[in-house]
C-alpha cells in the first residue's frame, strides 16, 4: 500500500508535538536526538511547502493593453 503524502498541516502538528515533548526536562538523550532529527525534517518540509505556496500566490493586474498579467504579491497590500 502506498504511503499517504503528508500535508503541511499534519507536518506542522507533528513538529509542535515534538517541540512540546523536547521542552520537558526528562527526555532521554536518544529520544531527544530522534525528535531533533524528525523536527529538522519536518521544519524543512514545512519551509518547502511555504516557499511553494508563496510562488503560487500572485496578484493579477492589467497591463497597458488590458491583458491580465501576474504580478508579485506586495507586502504593503497596494499591489505595486
Backbone as CSV, one residue per row, in Angstrom:
resi,resn,N_x,N_y,N_z,CA_x,CA_y,CA_z,C_x,C_y,C_z
1,UNK,0.844,-1.187,0.000,0.000,0.000,0.000,0.885,1.244,0.000
2,UNK,0.533,2.229,-0.815,1.306,3.463,-0.928,1.116,4.329,0.309
3,UNK,2.200,4.981,0.698,2.152,5.870,1.856,1.483,7.188,1.465
4,UNK,0.560,7.652,2.295,-0.154,8.909,2.059,0.821,10.077,2.197
5,UNK,0.719,11.035,1.268,1.566,12.224,1.351,1.173,13.049,2.562
6,UNK,2.174,13.537,3.240,1.960,14.351,4.428,1.575,15.771,4.011
7,UNK,0.579,16.327,4.662,0.185,17.706,4.378,0.995,18.657,5.252
8,UNK,0.973,19.917,4.865,1.643,20.951,5.650,1.098,20.972,7.070
9,UNK,-0.221,20.911,7.181,-0.869,20.985,8.494,-0.491,19.795,9.374
10,UNK,-0.429,18.611,8.783,-0.032,17.420,9.549,1.417,17.529,10.010
11,UNK,2.287,17.985,9.119,3.699,18.133,9.461,3.878,19.172,10.565
12,UNK,3.155,20.272,10.469,3.255,21.319,11.483,2.761,20.820,12.836
13,UNK,1.679,20.058,12.827,1.151,19.497,14.075,2.161,18.531,14.707
14,UNK,2.788,17.691,13.886,3.810,16.766,14.403,4.990,17.539,14.975
15,UNK,5.391,18.592,14.285,6.504,19.410,14.748,6.179,20.060,16.093
16,UNK,4.964,20.548,16.246,4.547,21.147,17.518,4.584,20.120,18.651
17,UNK,4.174,18.888,18.371,4.204,17.832,19.393,5.644,17.495,19.789
18,UNK,6.523,17.429,18.796,7.932,17.148,19.079,8.524,18.250,19.945
19,UNK,8.234,19.499,19.592,8.764,20.624,20.374,8.240,20.601,21.807
20,UNK,6.966,20.303,21.972,6.394,20.237,23.325,7.074,19.140,24.131
21,UNK,7.304,17.992,23.507,7.958,16.880,24.213,9.399,17.239,24.566
22,UNK,10.094,17.897,23.659,11.502,18.234,23.914,11.660,19.333,24.957
23,UNK,10.609,20.097,25.208,10.670,21.125,26.240,10.608,20.529,27.643
24,UNK,10.188,19.272,27.719,10.169,18.592,29.005,11.606,18.307,29.431
25,UNK,11.848,18.315,30.719,13.220,18.148,31.209,13.655,16.696,31.327
26,UNK,12.735,15.750,31.266,13.094,14.352,31.480,13.178,13.525,30.202
27,UNK,13.426,14.163,29.056,13.510,13.447,27.787,14.876,12.755,27.703
28,UNK,14.876,11.435,27.504,16.152,10.726,27.351,16.910,11.231,26.123
29,UNK,18.224,11.171,26.190,19.070,11.704,25.120,18.724,11.102,23.766
30,UNK,18.589,9.793,23.690,18.295,9.140,22.409,16.966,9.637,21.823
31,UNK,15.960,9.770,22.675,14.667,10.275,22.216,14.777,11.729,21.765
32,UNK,15.562,12.519,22.488,15.762,13.920,22.129,16.445,14.028,20.762
33,UNK,17.435,13.182,20.514,18.123,13.204,19.228,17.195,12.788,18.094
34,UNK,16.396,11.768,18.322,15.438,11.333,17.307,14.410,12.434,17.044
35,UNK,13.947,13.064,18.105,12.998,14.159,17.969,13.596,15.323,17.205
36,UNK,14.861,15.617,17.518,15.545,16.706,16.825,15.649,16.410,15.333
37,UNK,16.063,15.191,14.987,16.194,14.805,13.581,14.855,14.897,12.852
38,UNK,13.814,14.375,13.465,12.490,14.434,12.865,12.003,15.881,12.774
39,UNK,12.293,16.671,13.788,11.905,18.083,13.785,12.572,18.854,12.657
40,UNK,13.839,18.576,12.404,14.549,19.233,11.308,13.916,18.836,9.978
41,UNK,13.601,17.554,9.819,12.960,17.088,8.590,11.613,17.792,8.390
42,UNK,10.818,17.853,9.448,9.503,18.482,9.363,9.616,19.977,9.096
43,UNK,10.570,20.640,9.736,10.760,22.078,9.518,11.155,22.356,8.074
44,UNK,12.023,21.520,7.514,12.423,21.690,6.111,11.230,21.461,5.187
45,UNK,10.445,20.425,5.486,9.259,20.125,4.690,8.293,21.313,4.713
46,UNK,8.027,21.837,5.907,7.107,22.968,6.043,7.645,24.196,5.311
47,UNK,8.925,24.450,5.432,9.540,25.589,4.758,9.406,25.448,3.245
48,UNK,9.624,24.253,2.740,9.487,23.999,1.302,8.047,24.240,0.852
49,UNK,7.081,23.744,1.634,5.675,23.942,1.287,5.309,25.423,1.299
50,UNK,5.813,26.172,2.269,5.539,27.610,2.320,6.157,28.328,1.127
51,UNK,7.373,27.927,0.748,8.013,28.522,-0.424,7.197,28.246,-1.687
52,UNK,6.706,27.013,-1.823,5.887,26.654,-2.974,4.596,27.472,-3.008
53,UNK,3.981,27.639,-1.847,2.747,28.423,-1.777,3.015,29.882,-2.124
54,UNK,4.121,30.414,-1.637,4.461,31.808,-1.919,4.642,32.026,-3.424
55,UNK,5.245,31.047,-4.095,5.448,31.160,-5.536,4.124,31.142,-6.291
56,UNK,3.125,30.448,-5.748,1.821,30.355,-6.405,0.961,31.596,-6.188
57,UNK,1.244,32.291,-5.095,0.432,33.462,-4.767,0.885,34.642,-5.623
58,UNK,0.011,35.125,-6.448,0.328,36.292,-7.278,-0.963,37.070,-7.500
59,UNK,-0.832,38.341,-7.587,-1.984,39.185,-7.889,-2.013,39.406,-9.392
60,UNK,-3.201,39.350,-9.954,-3.344,39.622,-11.378,-3.633,41.106,-11.577
61,UNK,-2.865,41.710,-12.443,-3.067,43.123,-12.740,-3.166,43.294,-14.250
62,UNK,-3.810,44.325,-14.681,-3.938,44.608,-16.113,-2.775,45.493,-16.553
63,UNK,-2.187,45.110,-17.701,-1.125,45.947,-18.244,-1.736,47.026,-19.145
64,UNK,-0.913,47.774,-19.857,-1.394,48.880,-20.676,-2.402,48.435,-21.744
65,UNK,-2.266,47.189,-22.243,-3.169,46.701,-23.287,-4.451,46.093,-22.721
66,UNK,-4.541,46.026,-21.409,-5.721,45.471,-20.769,-5.630,43.983,-20.484
67,UNK,-4.516,43.360,-20.864,-4.330,41.933,-20.613,-3.960,41.709,-19.147
68,UNK,-4.435,40.597,-18.611,-4.086,40.263,-17.231,-2.677,39.694,-17.185
69,UNK,-1.885,40.196,-16.277,-0.508,39.748,-16.116,-0.265,39.421,-14.651
70,UNK,0.432,38.319,-14.379,0.755,38.028,-12.978,1.759,39.056,-12.460
71,UNK,1.574,39.447,-11.219,2.486,40.395,-10.584,2.852,39.854,-9.215
72,UNK,4.048,40.122,-8.753,4.423,39.656,-7.418,3.533,40.268,-6.355
73,UNK,3.313,39.510,-5.316,2.487,39.976,-4.207,3.238,41.028,-3.425
74,UNK,2.590,42.146,-3.164,3.194,43.234,-2.418,2.832,43.099,-0.951
75,UNK,3.819,43.163,-0.067,3.572,43.024,1.363,2.775,44.182,1.931
76,UNK,2.859,45.365,1.303,2.134,46.517,1.841,0.680,46.557,1.389
77,UNK,0.290,45.589,0.506,-1.103,45.450,0.139,-1.601,46.366,-0.945
78,UNK,-0.737,47.240,-1.511,-1.217,48.154,-2.539,-1.043,47.614,-3.957
79,UNK,-0.437,46.428,-4.123,-0.293,45.804,-5.429,0.841,46.362,-6.259
80,UNK,1.577,47.331,-5.748,2.689,47.909,-6.506,4.001,47.361,-6.046
